[in-house]
Amino acid sequence: MSNTPPESPISARVRVQRFGTFLSNMVMPNIGAFIAWGLITALFIQKGWIEALTDRWGGDSWVAHIGGWGDYASGGIVTPMITYLLPLLIGATGGRIVYDTRGAVVGAIATMGVIAGANVPMFMGAMIAGPLGGWVIKKLDALWDGKIRPGFEMLVNNFSAGISGGVLAVAGFFGIGPLVSAFSQFASHVVDFLVDHGLLPFTSVFIEPAKVLFLNNAINHGILTPLGTSQASASGKSILFLLESNPGPGLGLLLAYAVFGRGAAKLSAPGAMIIHFLGGIHEIYFPYVLMKPKLITATIAGGMTGVFINVLFGSGLRAPAAPGSIISVYAQTASGSYVGVTLSVLCAATVSFGVAALLLKTDRATDEPDLAEATATMEAMKGKRSIASDALSSTSVVAIPAISTIVFACDAGMGSSAMGASVLRRRIKSAGFAEVSVVNQAISNLTDSYDLVVTHKDLTDRARRATPSAIHVSVDDYMNSPEYNEIVAMIARADRGSAPVDDETFQNDSTSGTDVLSPDSIVLSGQAGTVTDAINEAGELLVAVGAVEASYVDSMHERERSVTTYMGNGLAIPHGTNEAKAKIRHTGISVVRYPEGIDWNGKPVEFVIGIAGAGDDHLALLNRIAHVFLDEEQVERLRTARTPDEVKAVLDNGRD
């Protein structure tokens, strides 16, 4: 039996990105509540905007009542909002991310225990307790899934949520709350030390590069926002809110490109400035840095200048400025800080402009920088579609070339790519672009003749080396990847001036490919419990019908180690590597159904289809299989099939 070694480790940068994105997903949906708290604080605290006007309105008792000061120090709205409302919203959101509504409920209960066990606003505690509550109730539900007698579901669900939430609340009260309080106090002392010794500006050396690498969410939402909110609750403002959100450094960089840049970068910079400065979308300037990485020194210098000005004037914001627009910044600026905040933005932009202008003017490079490539690089680092690319392409600065030929590539070119190409082809044709050709190919056979190349994210680098002039799109779900819609949108935006290209792949007769699947190769109740055993089970069926040599099964494991064969929608299609085709005697397909499902490296799989393709005679059947698994009604027929012949009939009759 072959053993599957662990997958290649994920880089530290990607782990930090994912962690930052997770934190951001807890905070960003609740930014409206932070803004509401900031506005109420600005209006009604003892030194707020309204206090100076209260005499003409008959005294300040009603303002103090709302703000919670004077005779009403134990009441008001400001303190309860930051103590209870905001952390509970974050905790509930974190629980919902993990396990929907039940996760949100248990996450909120757990967060309440953390709040009660601390003496500072528990934003960090909420980011721990909320997801933990969602995870615990998710695991508990899985323990007795399908084992509860009919009529007792509501009783079990309610009591399991209540009991687990109560236990976590007590644990948070005695454990998480005090620990996070201690950490918050330590971090506050570190910030005070940096301010007292004039070192706070040097945080830009880390923050500005982190922004371009999309690590800023972990810093901003994991550290700066919780600490800044605690400071603001005590003193009415915090400089920490301005460390990352100051739009000055990016504004100066884009202005330098608008004046001293060349080509598409120079033409697009003015529009990017508007999006960045007024819209608050800072990532719009990241591609300009990636084109010339040395320009990161300009944003660092600008960031340090802005922080220094804010330290000098003692300025700060009352709440986070999100997005980082100058409008959001001014909306959250504390009274008495407008001069300092304004100067910090202007001086940061000036210094960033000066350094960037010097670097651009002294740059000896003769070739025009590729903004489109830099944008693609940024998206690869971000791990998903960037709003910056849409913004830049919408201004017709980054021209999308005509897309008439698309190749879906995988390691062997016989399974994953064939099925992915089938799904994508159907999506493109449904959108009215029948002239666009979509084929599948092994990466080793790629030539630089395609307009667009689609690969699994783990294979994209290999594909880029073989097809450097093509547009590359990475996916990790072959059946329902959101990138398919983006490809259709790219085709729609492109100028399709080239002649139509015939798509001959998969245009086989509706009965072709049926002979490659024998009822003897279909198992209705697989015995495997792991990915390794499932691949063995599917491979041994291929061996049993004489389709492959026994050593071909080893190559199926090798393929899985390289790139997962999980397709999405409960389907995996293990197959051998390109080098193992010599071990295929004739084309064959096996099907194994797992009614209880298999954990396929974190993805649920009900059907495993083993593939051995000697030529192209299996592609028509794969095409139909892909369409079957896009149709929930057909999948349900596969689940309820009682004989191998019924399974074969469903797969053979899938429509193109």
N, C-alpha and C positions, 0 to 999 in steps of 0.2 A: 504494500500500500504506500502510495506516495504521500509525503508530508508537505503541507503548504507552509513555508516560512512566513514570518510576519511581513506586512507590507512595508514599503520604504517609509522611513520616518518623515513626518511633516516638518518643514523648516520652522525655526523659532519665530521668524518674522510672520509667517502665515498663522501660527498659533496666536501670536499677539494680536494680529489683525482680527481673527475670529473672536477672540476674547473682547477686544474693543468694540466690535460690531454687536456682540451680545449685550454689553453694557449700554451701548447707544440705543439698542432696541428697547431697553427698559426705561431710559430717560426721555428720549425724543418724543414718544407719544404723549408725554405728560408735560412738555415744555409750556403748554398753555397755562397749566396750573402754576408753574414757576413764574410766568409773566404776571398772572393775576396776583400772586403773593407779592411780587416785586412792586407792582403798581399800588396795591393796598398799603404796603410798607412806606412807599414814597409819599403817599398822600396823608396817612393818618398817624405815623409815629410822632414822637414828641418834637422832633426837629424836621418834620415833613413839610410838604408844600402848602398844606392848608392851614397850618398852625398860625402863620402870620396874618391870615385873613379872618380868623375866628372871632376877633373882637367885634367886627362890624356885623357878625351874624348872631351875636348874643352869647359870647363866651365859648370856651373850648371843651365843655364837658362832653358833648356828643362825639367830638373828635377823639378825646381821650378814651371814651367808652369803646370806640371801634379799634383804636390803636393799642389799647391795653396799657395805659400809663397813668400816672397821677393816682387819683382815688380808685382807678379801675385797673391797677397793675396786675391783678390776678385774673383779669378777663381779657376781653377784646378778641380780635380775629387773627392778628398777625402771628402770635405765638402758637395757638392751636394749629394753624395751617402748616407752619414749618415743622412742628413737633409731630403731628399726627397725619394730616392730610397728604403731604408730599411723600413721606416715606411709605405710607400705606399704598398710595398709587403706584409707586415704584415696585414694591413687593408684590402687589397683585398683578402688575404687568409682567414681572419676571416669572411668576407662577403660571400665568396664562401662556407665555412663550413655551414653557416646558410641557404643559398639560392642559391647555384650554381653560374652560371655566372652572372645573374642579381644582385645577392647579392654582388658579387665581384666588379661589376661596381659601385654600389651605395656606397658600403663600402669604395672604393678608393676615391670617390668624398668627402664623409664625412671626411675621414682622411686628405685630402688636407686642408680642413678648419681648422682642429685641428693643423696641421703643421704650417700654416700661422699665427695662433693666439698664438704661443708659441715662446720662445727664447732658448729652449733646444731641442735636438732630441726627437721626440714624439713617443717613442715606447709604453709607457703605454697608451697614447692617441689613438694610432692606434688600440690597443687591445680592446679599448672601442668603438671607432667610427666605425671600420670595421664590427664587428658583429651587432652593432646597425643598421647600414645601411642595412645589409642583412635582419634583422628582420623586419624593417619598410617596405621595398619593398615587402617582403613576405606577410605581412598583407594586404598591399594595393592590391596586385594581388588577394588575396582571396576575397576581398570585391566585385570586379566586375567579378569574375570568372564565365564564362558562360553567362554573361549579355551584352557582347560587340557585336555589329552588325558585321556580316561578312564583311571583308575588312577594318575594322578599328582597327584590333588587333595591327598591327605594330605601328600605330599612338599613340594609348593609351599606349602601352608598353614603347615606347621611351620617351614620354612626362612624364609619371608617374615616370620613373627612373630619368629623368633629373630634374623634379621639386622637388621630394623628396630628391634627392642628393644635390641639391642646398640649400634647407632649412636646411638640416643637416650640410652642410658645414658652413653656417652662424652661426648655433647654436654651432658648434664646435669651430669656430673662437672666439666667444664671451664667450662661456661657458666652454667646455671641455678643450680647450687649456690652458687658464689661470689657471684653477683649477689643472690640471695635472702638469703644470709648478711649481705651488706653492708646490704641494706635492713632486715633484722631488727635489726641493731645500731643503725642510724640511728633506727628507730622506738622501740627501747628507750631511746635517749638522749632522744628527745622525751618519752616517758612519764616518765623520771626528771626531766627539766626541769619538767614540769607538776607533779609531786609536790613537788619541792624548792621551787617558787615558789608552792605552794598554789593551783594553777590547775586541778587535776584535777576538782574539783566542777563546773567550767563545761562539762565535756563533756556534762553532762545537757541543756544548751541545744540540743545537736544530737541526742543519742541519743533523748530522749523524743519529740520530733516525728517522728523517723525511724521509731520503732516504730509509731506510728499510721498512717504512710504506707507501712508494710510494707517499709521500706528497712533494717530492723534486721539482716536476715540477712547482707547484704553487710558491714555493720560488725562484727557479732558473729563470724561464721564466717570472714570474710576478714581481720580484723585482731585483734580482741580474743582470740579463742580461740588462734590461733597464738602471739601474743606472751605471753599469759597462761600457756600451757603451758610456754613456754621459761623464763619467770620461775619457775614452780612447780618445774621440774626443778632450778633452781639454788638457790632459797631455801626450797622446800617449800610455797609459797603464792603467790597473786597476787591483788591487788585488782581486776585487770581483769575477772576472772570475775564481779564483782559490779556492774559499771557498768550492765549491761543487764538482768540477771536478778533484781535486788532486787524482791521483790513489794510492798514498802512503798508506793510512790507510787500504784499501781493500787488497793491496798487502801483507802487514805485517800480516794481519789476516789469509789469505790463506797460507802463508808461515808457520805460526805457526801450522796450521792443517796438512800441509805436513810433518812436523817434529814430532809433538807431538800428532796428532790426531789418531783416530782409525777407522778401518773398511772402509766403502765406502767413508766416508768423507776424510780420509787420502789418499786413492787411487785417488780420483777425484781432490784433491786440486791442484796438479801441472798443470793439464790441465786447470783448472779454472783460475789459475794465468795468463796463456798466454792469455786467452780470455779477462780477466779483464784488464791487464796491456797494452797489445798491441792492442787488439780489442776495448777497451774502454767500454765494457758492464759491468757496475758496478753491475747490479742486479745479476750477477752470484755469488756474495759472500753473498747475502742476506739470502739464505737458511742456510748457515753456522752460521750466527748470530741467526736465528730463532731456530736452534737446541739447542743452549745454549745462551739464551738472555743476560746473564751477560757479554758476549763478546762484547756487544755494547760499554762497557767502553773502550775496546781496540781501537775501531775505533774513539771514541770521543777523547781519549788521542792522537792518531796519528793525527787526524784532527787539534786539537789545536796546536800541535807541528809544523805542516806544515804552519799554518797561522802565528804563531809566527815568524818562519824563514823568511817568505815573508815580514812581517812587518819590521823585523830587517834589511833586505837587501833592502827594498823598491822595491821589484820585483813585476812584474805583467804581464798580457797578453794584447795584442793589441785588441783581439776580443775573443768571446766565443770559448772554445775548445769543440767541439762536433763531435763525441762522446768523452768521457773522457779518451781517449787513451794518452799514453805518447808521441806518434807521433803527435797527434793533439795539445797537450800542447806545445811541442817544436816548432811546426809550427807557433804558435801564440805568442810565448814568445817575449817580447820587447827587443830590443838591450840593453845590459847592465844588463839584468835580468837573464841571463842563469845560473849564479852561484847560485843566490838565489833560482830560481825555482828548479834547480837540487838538492840542499841541502834540500829544503822543501819536495821534494818527498822522498829522501833517509831517512831523519830524521823522517818523518811521518811513513814510512814503518818500520823503526827500533823500534820506540816507540810502534807502534801497535803490532809488532811481540813480543816484550818483555812482554807487558801486557797480550796478548792472550796466550803466552807460559806459563806464570805463572798460569793463570787461568786453562788452560788445564792440566798442570802437577799436580795441587792441587785439581783437580776435583775428588770427591769421588764416582761419579756415576759409577756403574759396567756394566750397560747395554750399548750396542752400540747405538749411536744416529742415528735416522732414517732420512737420508737425503731426501728420497723420500717424507716422510710425511711433512718435512719442506718445500720442494719445492711446494707441494700441498697447504700448508698454505700460502706461498708467493703468489701463483697464486690467491687464494681466496681473499687475501687483494688487489691484483692488479686489480682483477675483469675481467681478461682475460688471455689468454695463455701467458706464459712468455718464452722469448727466452732462459732463463737460463735452464728451464726444457728440452728443446730440446737439448741444448748443453750438459747437464749432461747425458741425456739418450743416446745421440749419442756416448758417450765414453764408453757405456756399464757399467757405474758405477751404475746408478739407473736402475736396471733390471725391465722390465715390465713383470709381470706374465702372464701366458697364459690366454686369455680371451675367454671363450666359453659360458658363461651365462651372459646375460645382462637383467636387469629389469628396466623398466621405471615406476617410482612411482609417484603418486599424492595423494591427500588427500583421495579421495573416490575410486580411481582405476577404474572408469567407463568411463571417458570421455577424459580428457587431456592426461592421461598416455596412454590410448588405441590408440589415434590418433598419439601421439608422437612415440609410439613403432612401429606403422605401417610405419611411414615415415622412422624411423631409420632402421627398418628391411629391407626395400626396398633398402636403401642406402648401407647397409652392403652386401646384396646379390648381388647387382650390381657390387660390388668390388670383387666378387668371394669368399666370405666367407659364403657360404650357411650353413656350419656346426655350425655357431654361433647362439645360441638361443636368441631371444629377446622377452620378455614377459612384460606384464604390471601388476601392483599390487598396492593396497592401502598401504600407508606407515604403517598403523597400523598392517598390515598383513605381513610385511617384516620379513624375517629370514636372518641370516648371512651366506647365502649359495650361494651368487651371486659373480661373478668376478667383475662386474662393475654396478654401480647404477647411473641412470640419473634422475634428479629431476629439478623442477623449482628452481631458485636460492633462493627463500624464504623458501623452504622446505629442503634444503640440510642439515642443522644442525640436523633436526629431523631424516633424513635418516641415517646420520652418527652414531647416537646413536643406531639405530637398526641394522646397518650393518657396524661395525667398521673395518672389515678386507677387505672390498671391495674398489675398486677405485671409487671415486665419481666425477661426472661431472655435473655442473650446467648450465642450459639453461634459456633463457627468451623468446625464440621464438620457438614454437613447430614445425613449418612447415619448416623453412629454417635456423635453427640455425647453425652457423659456427662450433659449437662444434661437430656436427655430422661428419664432415670431419676429425676432430681431433681424434674422436673415431675410425674411419676406419683406420687412420694412426697408432694408438696405437695397433690395432689388427694386422696390417701388420708387426709392429716391434716385436710383442710378439712371443714367442715360442709356437706355437699351437700344443703341443705334446699330448694333451688329445684327447680322442675318440670323434668323432662327436656327437653332441647332437641334437636330433630331435626337430624341431620347429613345434609344433602342433597348436600353437595359430594362429587363423585366417585362418586355412586351411579348411574352411568350403566350402560347395558347393556354386557355384556362385550365386545361387538364395536365399541362406539363409540370413535372416535378413531383407528381403524386407517387411515382414508383420508388422514390428515395426513402419513403416512410412506410415501414412494414408494421402491421399490427403486433408482430412479435417484438418490436422495439418500443412498445408503449407499456408503461407500468402505471397503474392507477393509484397505488399506495406505496410510495417509496419508503425505504427503510432508513435512509441516511438521516443523521441529525446534525451534521456539520457540512461546511462547504467542501472540505476535502472528500468526505464520504459521498456527497452528492455528485461530485465530478467523477469519482470512481464508478458510481452506479450508472450514470449516463454513458460513460466511456465503455464499460464492460458490455453494455447492450450493443454498442457499435461493434465491439470485438466479436460478440456472439453471433451476429448476422454476417460476419466475414467482411465488414466494410473497412476495417482497419487492422493493423497489427497491434499486438498488445502494448508495444512501446509507445503507441500514439497517445495513450492515456497519460503518460508522463508529460508529453508536450502540452496536453490540456492544462495540467497543473502549472507548467512553466508559463503558459499564456496568462493564467489567472494571477500569477505572481507579478507579471509585468503590468497588466491593466485589467481591472475587473471586467467580467462579462455580464454583470448585472445590467439589464436593459431598462428597468422601470416597470411599473404596473404588475409587480409580482412575478416577473419573468427573468430568468438568467439563461444564457446560451453558451455554455463552455465549449471551446473548440481548441484545436492545436495551433501551434505557431506556423508561420510561413515555411520555416525550414523542415517541418514535419510532414509536408505534403507527400513526400516520397513513401511515407508509411501508410498512405491511404490506398486501399485496393480498389474500392469503388465508392461512389458518393452514398452517404447514408445519414439518417437523422434518427435520433432516439428521443423519446418524450417520457419524463417521469413526473408524476403529480404527487405533491406532498400536501395532503389535506390539512395537516397541522402547521404547515409552513416551516421554513428554515431561515435562520438568521444569516443572511449573506453579507457578512462584514457590515452589519448595522442596518441592512435593508431586508424587508420581508419578501421571501420568494415562495411561491406556491408551485410554479412549473419550471422544470429544468429541461432544456432541450439541447442535447448533445449534437454537435455538427461535425461532419467530415466531408469536405467538398473537394472532389477531385477536379472538377471543372466548374461549369456554371449551371449544371442541371438542377442544383438545389436552390438556386436563387429565386425562382418563381414561387416555390413553396414558402421560402422565408418571407417573401413579399406578402403573401397571404397571411402568414402567421403574424406579421407585424400589424396588419390591419385588424386581425381578430382581436389582438390584445389592446387595441384602441377602442374596441366596442365592448362595453361592460356586459351587454346581453350575451354576446358570444362567449366571453370569459365565464359567465355564469353557466352556460351550457357545458363548458369544459369541466367546471367544478362538479356538476351533477351527472356527468357521463358515467354510465355503468359498465361499459365495455370498451376495449381498445378501438373497436370499429367506430363507435360513436365519437371518440376523440379524433380519430382520423378524418371522419366525415366533416367535423367542424373546421379542422385545419385546412382540409383540401378545398372547402367551399368558401374560404375567406375571399372577400372581394377586393379588387385593386382600387 
